Amino acid sequence: MLTSTRDYPATTVARLEVNMLWDGLFHMTTYVFVAVGVFMIWSRARKGGFVWSRRSLLGWSLVGWGLFNFVLREADR
């Protein structure tokens, strides 16, 4: 992600290492936010009397992920 900026090109191994570090930290942070979000949805749905099965939550998560990637791919065209 840093290499896509003009100010930090990937011209040396040291810069690639820094890029990989920050990219890894970014991905770790997004995974934490996704896990917290799924937990919040799950707990909110249970409090409202709506009972989701794990299978249903997984299925709808995959549908959302697929739609996101489809829209993202179409936007790149």
ABEGO torsion letter per residue (X at the ends): XAAABAABBBABAAAAAAAAAAAAAAAAAAAAAAAAAAAAAAAAAAAAGBBBBAAAAAAAAAAAAAAAAAAAAAAAX
